[in-house]
């Protein structure tokens, strides 16, 4: 897979914001310390599993909030490798 071009990263970030993504609120809802979690245009320049969890849960909740709550109730926020694997499996 090739590296994303700069405009693709910016478009992803703008699309998330247009959908109502609030970085501070999303990090707090996920139970992450905001100083540890890096959200923004360049959040996926390096592998960032915490940002992946926050963004994925946000997008799934936009698709179907009640199902998202049901599916991720036991594995979000993932605290260890087992929780991370369960989150990705779901």
JOGIKA-V512047 format. One record per helix or strand. SS is the DSSP state (h for helix, s for strand). FROM is the first residue (numbers start at 1). TO is the last residue. If there is no record, write none. Layout:
ss=SS from=FROM to=TO
ss=SS from=FROM to=TO
This chain:
ss=h from=6 to=18
ss=h from=23 to=29
ss=h from=49 to=63
ss=h from=65 to=72
ss=h from=81 to=89
